Amino acid sequence: MEQTRRRSHPLEGIADHHLATGETDSGIAYLNQALEIFQCLGMRPEIERVQTRLAGFRRR
């Protein structure tokens, strides 16, 4: 479980890189992967943060 937790934050960081370089589809995919891990671990603040970020892309 700890290994899974450690993977989730880097996935969000990778998403940030892709989003910053205009690779939106890849960035969203990494955010979704991070979200899935956060949900499995019940990490409420992280879940809410990533859901908010993803919602911003759905509004565009």
C-alpha positions in Angstrom: 0.0 0.0 0.0 2.8 2.4 0.8 4.4 1.8 -2.6 1.1 2.6 -4.2 0.8 5.9 -2.2 4.4 6.8 -3.3 3.5 6.3 -7.0 0.4 8.5 -6.9 2.1 11.9 -6.3 4.7 11.4 -9.1 1.9 10.6 -11.5 0.4 13.9 -10.8 3.8 15.6 -11.4 4.2 13.8 -14.7 0.7 15.1 -15.6 1.8 18.6 -14.8 4.7 18.3 -17.1 2.6 17.0 -20.0 0.0 19.8 -19.4 2.7 22.4 -19.3 4.1 21.3 -22.6 0.7 21.2 -24.3 0.2 17.4 -24.2 -3.2 17.7 -22.7 -4.4 14.2 -23.5 -1.4 12.6 -21.8 -1.7 15.0 -18.9 -5.3 14.1 -18.3 -4.5 10.4 -18.6 -1.9 10.7 -15.8 -4.3 12.7 -13.7 -6.8 10.0 -14.0 -4.2 7.4 -13.0 -3.3 9.4 -9.9 -7.0 9.9 -9.1 -7.6 6.2 -9.2 -4.9 5.6 -6.7 -6.0 8.4 -4.5 -9.6 6.9 -4.5 -8.3 3.4 -3.6 -6.4 4.8 -0.7 -9.2 7.2 0.4 -7.0 10.3 0.2 -9.8 12.8 0.3 -7.9 16.1 -0.2 -6.0 14.6 -3.1 -9.1 13.2 -4.7 -10.8 16.6 -4.5 -7.8 18.5 -5.9 -7.5 16.1 -8.9 -11.2 16.0 -9.6 -11.3 19.8 -9.6 -8.4 19.9 -12.1 -10.1 17.3 -14.3 -13.4 19.2 -14.2 -11.6 22.2 -15.6 -10.7 20.3 -18.7 -14.3 19.1 -19.2 -15.6 22.7 -19.2 -13.4 23.7 -22.2 
